[in-house]
Amino acid sequence: MRRVRVGLPRSLRARLISGLLVLLALACAAVGVATALALHSFLVSKVDQQLVQSGVRYAQSLEHPDAGGLAGDTRAQSVGTFGARLAGGQVTQAAIVDGDADDADVSADAVTLSAAELAAIKALPVDGSIHDLDLEARGLYRVRALAGRDNDILITGMPLEGVEGAVHRLEMVELTVFAIALGATGIAGALWVRLSLRPLDRMAATAVQITELPLESGAVALPHRLPDSDPRTEVGQVGAAFNRMLGHVETALASRHSSEERLRSFAADAGHELRTPLAAIRGHAELARLHPQPQAPEVARALTRIQAESVRMGAIVDDLLLLARLDAGRPLARAEVDLTLLVIDAVSDAQVAGPGQHWVLDLPETPVLVTGDRDRLHQAVGNLLSNARLHTPAGSTVQVRLSRLPESVRLTVADDGPGIPESLRPTLFERFTRGGGGRSRTDGGSGLGLAIAHAVVSAHHGSLTVSSRPGCTEFRLDLPTA
């Protein structure tokens, strides 16, 4: 059986209102108990005074019922007055005034007492003090026992029924008034707390707006500052601190954006400046290799390496320029691209470059069309295939699958190689990221392939994700449908 845990309210507004109502309820309960006890004590004292003033006349009238004066005293007693006479340890007479003004016969008020009531009457101390006596069905009485003139004991009592009724009516009135007060206080308190916490609501709304902003890159305009910044109030102090925090965040974002812009500008400028000397180096190396005179083997090998490295450096420069253009947000070509044909061409190129891998191609029966830049998409897919080719041993299987999703298309490149180290996965799509172990740099990769693929896919409003474990690495490229 599942247990249901009832806890305190979680929101600050609910806690404040609940605390206010609890405190008010405790105060009302304290006032109610105090007033009820005070009224009960006051009325009991009045009953005791009346009991002392009445003396033992009613009890004496029970001993001499035919005495006219005593009968008159009996009729003068309050309604509900109890009288009893004990002689020889036994209750000889017991009566209660029934309130019949025409009743002149004392014996008409006689009552029959139970054994428990008789035992309680016999146990009363004859000291003139006032004691409580429970007459069961007749209720609680305040009684006083005195010695009579005939060696008997005369007992007179006053009922507390009126006292209990008055106290009960007071309790009902208090419950009604306190319930109305609690309800009104709850409504008024909710409105007041809502008004008082309005600055915190605005602060929370501002924080939510900030969480929805793309803070990862680019220029970011933070929301307006909070107007409630009075340092004399707690909410104002929090608002002032929040505004200062927003200022620091905005300054840090502006500084980061400025640094990114300078870095992009440097990468673009450096790329443009390096292309000319690299082309010159490559041209001179080719010219030297074509010289008709015989060359020493060491010189020929050096020229070959110079030409190869200049070609490789030229490719890196081109990649850096492409990343700089993508970072700058320059628009790409927008045309309908047959992704099926593009994948077939890319896999064919990969098979030629990596004959040691086993390539498996899984395509839908009908062409898959997307909107974008064909050259850039071809480069992104080629980089994914090149990554699988370079970082898996010979004999590995690379499966390329193209499929349709409800609102996008997905290209999956999976291999059964050694996998990506867990420490490398968070920075896998960052620039110049190279792996160790099964994904080493012995292939001469620049560490820009996956960064370019991720940037190209992001520029097409798609996503590129990866999951990896030993024996299974899978890249998923999702693009919106045409």
C-alpha angles and dihedrals in degrees: 000000000000117000118226112215116207109204138174120285111276103210120080091231093054092046093052093048092044091049091049092051093045092051092046091048090051091049091049091048091050092048092046094050092045095050093044092051092045093050092046092050092047095049093045089053089052090051090049091052091050090048092053092047093051092055116182100314095117093048090048090051088060089059094049106028094164096056107108096211093051092047088055089052089052093054088049093060123105119261111271096024110154124214132180138171126209121198124173091357093302131105105243100174135016128172143159126212105247098194097248103143092194093054108105095165113092092199089065088073095054117131134198114235127207123235091258092051091048091050091050091050092049091050094057112117114240096225103113092250123128118251138176118256124187112211091184107222092022094056135231121330136191105224138183126200122206134173115256130217094256096056088266131123121242119204125193126181141182122211122243093205092105091048092051091047093051092048091048092051089050090051092051092049091048092049091052094046093044092048091052090046092050092048093048092045091050092053094043091043092051091052092046095047091047090052092046094049095048091103089055090050090053090048091051091048090051091049090051090051090052093051089054093054120099096245096163096088146351131034113325125197110206121212122266119284122263115264095211102083102130104146091207092073131058092233089049091052091051090047092050091049090047091052091050090050090051089051092052092046092049091049091049092048092048090049091049092048091050091050091049091050092050090048092050091048091049092049092049094045093045091049093051092046093048097050094071098049091042090053089048093050092049092047094049091048091052091046091051092050090052093053108124095223117092116262131208113256091243092053093047091050091048092050090049091051092046091053093046094048092046089053090049093048090048089056090050091050090050090050092050091050090050091051090048091053092047092048090051089057096240110172119256126218114281115210139125110278126195098222092187093061091042091055092048091054093046093050091048090054091047092051091054092048094043112032091158093071125076108235121204119189122197115184134167119251095248127051118270113224128198134169118242149077109322096201094049093045090049089052092050093049091044091052091053091050091045089051091054091045096049098043102045126074123245113283094034120136119235115193119198114192128180118195142163124244127192094268104007146026124248131210114195123195111188130173135180095225129127094287134233119296111251092233090058099050099081091057098032095116095044121105121273092011111154128176132223133219109022091010103050132157095247088107091063096240118168097218092240101098099087092038090056092046091051092047093048093048091047090050087056090052091250135118137240119201136167138205122187144177131154107296096014129062118167129185116195119200114190122189131177114256119255 
